[in-house]
Amino acid sequence: MNAPARSDEFAPFGDEFGPQLTGPFAPLADESVLTDLPLVKGQIPADLNGVYMRTGPNPRFTPKGRYHPFDGDGMVHAAEFRQGRLTVRNRWVRTEAWQREDAAGAAAHWGIRETIVGRDDKPLRDAANTDLVGHAGRALALWYMSGDAYEFDPVTLETLGKHAAIASTGGKISAHAKVDEITGELMYFDYGNVAPYMHYGVLDAEGRLKHHVPIDLPGPRLPHDMAVTEHYSVLHDLPLFHDHEAMKLGRHKIDFHPELPTRMGVIPRYGRGDEIRWFDFTPCFIYHVVNSWEEGDTIVMVGCRYMPAQKADGSIDAQRTARNVAELVMTARLWRWTMNLRTGEASEQCLDAERNVEFPTYNGALTGRRTRFGYLVDHHLTSTLQWTGVRKYDLDTGASLSAWSDDADHSWYSEPWFAAADNPQSEDHGYVIAFQFNDQTQRETLDIFDARDLSRGPVAQVAMPRHIPTGFHGCWIGAQRIAGWDVYS
């Protein structure tokens, strides 16, 4: 592996690419396996068994052109819990682009500020750096622009190659897919710039392709997430998409269209494309869903509504909204959308008008079923991707049940994930896990909270020997969902 030499841990490429490659964002230069890490407080719970993983951008080589976090090579950081013992690993996802650059010893791809998918003169990498899901005993690394699903071992983090079933469709997979842990199935979609502009698919519990259909959209779109219930999937058609003139010039630019509604499409889990039913809502963008479920004839979806920027007169500022989304400036509110399949009625409700919260998690064993509790991060008001604390919500009422912030001015939490305790006795019987970096003390810790009451602070906190760069999404894969893993070995 051709690792470049770096002199400054917190500014390895200097400061010419802006703040998102320095300080808390500064990428690491190597991979490691860490054991016997010192405890700051508490003890690792013995009934916490599985792997917490978090991915994000970690470029190996000096970028070509302007840099955006969606460009950086995907690196997975994983905390393996085994009967009170902890092992922390980090490893790059060996995408095809990563391997080409490894062989060349230098960057060979451009970023989304400079190019779009399909340009030969300025190739764009599939960085596999956005989200992680556990399925069929393995883990998948996914990318924001709808790319390949790269399989890897959730314990060793070894890249195993592209997911064969998804690749067989000739299409890709979006950044976010949903796993029904009761049936073992994985639901996903992809999107692109050629009609019908979206496809929807289902993998079975062994990772084989079970269902795949086209979804007709009015034009190329940029949906980010989806939702599932026990019998349905919910796909998004949002009024934010490519600027068509910029696309003709080979540039990535997005526009927000407040004259168009946000549309939710409800399709039976194994439904045909022409069976989808669309429901209209007020215009917005949606980065992330918490969960969705059925209540009689009604589909309920709880998520984080990206709040459009407003002009002085209260109307939507379309240009600023598009710029904020593109620059990852988060202004979101916890929201509920409902869709009645019998009457066709749709409604929406803000659950918490005051707090800017995003990057949600919940008890994954209840994906597609009613959940009462959600766990989200508090967003810093001005700092991009700075999450200052973790918060537990009642998803029925929107009430904040408990919260924790170690240092609201200087803390940078990773996306927290709920991990059920062994033999759980309730929906929230388990732990919430997150890495935390303090940019003032330059201290990194792994924080483990009792999910029933975050306000107690971490029940266990482990010191890390170096920082973990600010990134995107995480996941929890319990021991029973990892192929061939014996928790007692």
CORCOR-V356419 format. One record per pair of residues at least 12 apart in sequence whose C-alpha atoms are under 7 Angstrom apart, sorted by the first residue. I is the first residue (numbers start at 0). GAP is how many residues later the second one is. If there is no record, write none. Layout:
BEGIN
I_GAP ; I_GAP
END
This chain:
BEGIN
0_101 ; 1_100 ; 1_103 ; 2_26 ; 3_57 ; 9_12 ; 9_13 ; 9_16 ; 10_12 ; 10_15 ; 11_14 ; 12_49 ; 16_49 ; 16_50 ; 19_49 ; 23_415 ; 23_445 ; 23_446 ; 24_444 ; 24_445 ; 25_443 ; 26_31 ; 26_32 ; 26_442 ; 27_30 ; 28_31 ; 30_59 ; 30_60 ; 31_57 ; 31_58 ; 32_55 ; 32_56 ; 32_57 ; 33_53 ; 33_54 ; 33_55 ; 34_51 ; 34_52 ; 34_53 ; 36_425 ; 36_426 ; 36_427 ; 37_424 ; 37_425 ; 38_422 ; 38_423 ; 38_424 ; 39_421 ; 39_422 ; 39_423 ; 40_419 ; 40_420 ; 41_417 ; 41_418 ; 41_419 ; 42_417 ; 43_40 ; 43_416 ; 44_39 ; 45_37 ; 45_38 ; 46_36 ; 46_374 ; 46_375 ; 47_33 ; 47_373 ; 47_374 ; 48_32 ; 48_33 ; 48_34 ; 48_429 ; 48_430 ; 48_438 ; 49_30 ; 49_31 ; 49_32 ; 49_427 ; 49_428 ; 49_429 ; 50_27 ; 50_28 ; 50_29 ; 50_30 ; 50_425 ; 50_426 ; 50_427 ; 51_26 ; 51_27 ; 51_28 ; 51_423 ; 51_424 ; 51_425 ; 52_23 ; 52_24 ; 52_25 ; 52_26 ; 52_421 ; 52_422 ; 52_423 ; 53_22 ; 53_23 ; 53_24 ; 53_419 ; 53_420 ; 53_421 ; 54_19 ; 54_20 ; 54_21 ; 54_22 ; 54_74 ; 54_75 ; 54_76 ; 54_77 ; 54_416 ; 54_417 ; 54_418 ; 54_419 ; 55_18 ; 55_19 ; 55_20 ; 55_73 ; 55_74 ; 55_415 ; 55_416 ; 56_12 ; 56_13 ; 56_14 ; 56_15 ; 56_16 ; 56_17 ; 56_18 ; 56_72 ; 56_414 ; 57_14 ; 57_15 ; 57_16 ; 57_17 ; 58_13 ; 58_14 ; 60_45 ; 60_46 ; 61_45 ; 62_44 ; 63_43 ; 63_45 ; 63_46 ; 64_45 ; 64_49 ; 65_45 ; 65_47 ; 65_48 ; 66_44 ; 66_46 ; 67_43 ; 67_44 ; 67_45 ; 69_74 ; 70_40 ; 70_41 ; 70_56 ; 71_55 ; 72_25 ; 72_54 ; 72_56 ; 73_18 ; 73_19 ; 73_53 ; 73_54 ; 73_55 ; 74_15 ; 74_16 ; 74_17 ; 74_18 ; 74_54 ; 75_14 ; 75_15 ; 75_16 ; 76_12 ; 76_13 ; 76_14 ; 77_12 ; 81_405 ; 82_404 ; 90_66 ; 92_66 ; 93_65 ; 94_32 ; 96_28 ; 96_29 ; 108_13 ; 108_14 ; 108_15 ; 108_16 ; 109_12 ; 109_13 ; 109_14 ; 110_13 ; 111_140 ; 112_139 ; 113_137 ; 114_135 ; 114_136 ; 114_137 ; 115_134 ; 115_135 ; 115_136 ; 118_131 ; 125_17 ; 125_21 ; 126_16 ; 127_13 ; 127_14 ; 127_15 ; 128_12 ; 128_13 ; 128_14 ; 129_12 ; 129_13 ; 129_14 ; 129_45 ; 129_342 ; 129_343 ; 130_12 ; 130_44 ; 130_45 ; 130_341 ; 130_342 ; 130_343 ; 131_341 ; 131_342 ; 131_343 ; 132_342 ; 133_343 ; 134_44 ; 135_69 ; 135_70 ; 135_71 ; 136_344 ; 136_345 ; 136_346 ; 137_13 ; 137_14 ; 137_15 ; 137_16 ; 137_344 ; 137_345 ; 138_12 ; 138_13 ; 138_14 ; 138_15 ; 139_12 ; 141_32 ; 141_33 ; 142_31 ; 142_32 ; 143_30 ; 143_31 ; 144_29 ; 145_26 ; 145_27 ; 145_28 ; 145_29 ; 145_44 ; 145_45 ; 146_25 ; 146_26 ; 146_27 ; 147_14 ; 147_24 ; 147_25 ; 148_13 ; 148_14 ; 148_24 ; 149_12 ; 149_13 ; 150_12 ; 164_43 ; 164_44 ; 171_18 ; 172_15 ; 172_16 ; 172_17 ; 173_15 ; 173_16 ; 173_50 ; 174_49 ; 175_48 ; 175_49 ; 175_50 ; 177_50 ; 179_187 ; 179_188 ; 180_184 ; 180_186 ; 181_183 ; 182_22 ; 183_20 ; 183_21 ; 184_17 ; 184_18 ; 184_19 ; 184_20 ; 185_16 ; 185_17 ; 185_18 ; 186_14 ; 186_15 ; 186_16 ; 187_12 ; 187_13 ; 187_14 ; 188_12 ; 191_28 ; 192_27 ; 195_18 ; 195_19 ; 195_20 ; 195_21 ; 196_19 ; 196_20 ; 196_22 ; 196_23 ; 197_16 ; 197_17 ; 197_18 ; 198_13 ; 198_14 ; 198_15 ; 198_16 ; 199_12 ; 199_13 ; 199_14 ; 199_15 ; 200_12 ; 210_59 ; 212_59 ; 212_60 ; 213_59 ; 214_58 ; 219_21 ; 220_16 ; 220_20 ; 220_21 ; 221_18 ; 221_19 ; 222_13 ; 222_14 ; 222_15 ; 223_63 ; 224_62 ; 224_63 ; 224_64 ; 225_63 ; 226_62 ; 226_64 ; 226_65 ; 227_64 ; 227_140 ; 228_63 ; 228_64 ; 228_65 ; 228_139 ; 228_140 ; 229_63 ; 229_138 ; 229_139 ; 230_37 ; 230_38 ; 231_34 ; 231_35 ; 231_36 ; 231_37 ; 232_33 ; 232_34 ; 232_35 ; 232_36 ; 233_30 ; 233_31 ; 233_32 ; 233_33 ; 234_29 ; 234_30 ; 234_31 ; 235_27 ; 235_28 ; 235_29 ; 236_25 ; 236_26 ; 236_27 ; 237_24 ; 237_25 ; 237_46 ; 237_47 ; 238_17 ; 238_18 ; 238_19 ; 238_21 ; 238_22 ; 238_23 ; 238_44 ; 238_45 ; 239_14 ; 239_15 ; 239_16 ; 239_17 ; 239_45 ; 240_13 ; 240_14 ; 240_15 ; 241_12 ; 241_13 ; 242_12 ; 253_68 ; 254_64 ; 254_67 ; 255_62 ; 255_63 ; 255_65 ; 255_66 ; 256_61 ; 257_25 ; 257_58 ; 257_60 ; 259_23 ; 260_19 ; 260_20 ; 260_21 ; 260_22 ; 261_18 ; 261_19 ; 261_20 ; 261_21 ; 261_22 ; 262_15 ; 262_16 ; 262_17 ; 262_18 ; 263_14 ; 263_15 ; 263_16 ; 264_12 ; 264_13 ; 264_14 ; 265_12 ; 278_60 ; 278_67 ; 283_21 ; 283_22 ; 283_23 ; 283_24 ; 284_20 ; 284_21 ; 285_18 ; 285_19 ; 285_20 ; 286_17 ; 287_15 ; 287_16 ; 287_71 ; 288_13 ; 288_14 ; 288_15 ; 289_12 ; 289_13 ; 289_70 ; 289_71 ; 289_84 ; 290_12 ; 290_76 ; 290_77 ; 291_76 ; 291_77 ; 292_75 ; 292_76 ; 292_77 ; 296_43 ; 296_44 ; 296_45 ; 297_40 ; 297_41 ; 297_42 ; 297_43 ; 298_39 ; 298_40 ; 298_41 ; 299_37 ; 299_38 ; 299_39 ; 300_35 ; 300_36 ; 300_37 ; 301_33 ; 301_34 ; 301_35 ; 302_31 ; 302_32 ; 302_33 ; 303_28 ; 303_29 ; 303_30 ; 303_31 ; 303_54 ; 304_27 ; 304_28 ; 304_29 ; 304_30 ; 305_25 ; 305_26 ; 305_27 ; 306_24 ; 306_25 ; 307_13 ; 308_12 ; 327_56 ; 328_55 ; 330_25 ; 331_24 ; 331_25 ; 331_26 ; 332_19 ; 332_20 ; 332_22 ; 332_23 ; 332_24 ; 333_16 ; 333_17 ; 333_18 ; 333_23 ; 334_14 ; 334_15 ; 334_16 ; 335_12 ; 335_13 ; 335_14 ; 335_15 ; 336_12 ; 350_46 ; 350_47 ; 351_46 ; 355_22 ; 355_23 ; 356_19 ; 356_20 ; 356_21 ; 356_22 ; 357_18 ; 357_19 ; 357_20 ; 358_17 ; 358_18 ; 358_56 ; 359_14 ; 359_15 ; 359_16 ; 360_13 ; 360_14 ; 360_15 ; 360_55 ; 360_56 ; 360_57 ; 361_12 ; 361_13 ; 361_56 ; 362_55 ; 362_64 ; 371_22 ; 371_23 ; 371_24 ; 372_19 ; 372_20 ; 372_21 ; 372_22 ; 373_18 ; 373_19 ; 373_20 ; 373_21 ; 374_15 ; 374_16 ; 374_17 ; 374_18 ; 375_14 ; 375_15 ; 375_16 ; 376_12 ; 376_13 ; 376_14 ; 377_12 ; 377_13 ; 385_26 ; 386_25 ; 386_26 ; 387_17 ; 387_19 ; 387_20 ; 387_23 ; 387_24 ; 387_25 ; 388_15 ; 388_16 ; 388_19 ; 388_24 ; 389_13 ; 389_14 ; 389_15 ; 390_12 ; 390_13 ; 401_51 ; 401_52 ; 401_53 ; 402_51 ; 402_52 ; 403_50 ; 403_51 ; 403_53 ; 409_28 ; 409_29 ; 409_30 ; 410_25 ; 410_26 ; 410_27 ; 410_28 ; 411_24 ; 411_25 ; 411_26 ; 412_21 ; 412_22 ; 412_23 ; 412_24 ; 413_20 ; 413_21 ; 413_22 ; 413_56 ; 413_57 ; 414_19 ; 414_57 ; 414_58 ; 414_59 ; 415_16 ; 415_17 ; 415_18 ; 416_15 ; 416_16 ; 416_17 ; 416_57 ; 416_58 ; 416_59 ; 417_12 ; 417_13 ; 417_14 ; 417_15 ; 417_58 ; 418_12 ; 418_13 ; 418_57 ; 427_23 ; 427_24 ; 428_22 ; 428_23 ; 429_20 ; 429_21 ; 430_17 ; 430_18 ; 430_19 ; 430_20 ; 431_16 ; 431_17 ; 431_18 ; 431_19 ; 432_14 ; 432_15 ; 432_16 ; 433_12 ; 433_13 ; 433_14 ; 434_12 ; 436_30 ; 442_24 ; 443_19 ; 443_20 ; 443_22 ; 443_23 ; 444_16 ; 444_17 ; 444_18 ; 444_19 ; 445_15 ; 445_16 ; 445_17 ; 446_13 ; 446_14 ; 446_15 ; 447_12 ; 447_13
END
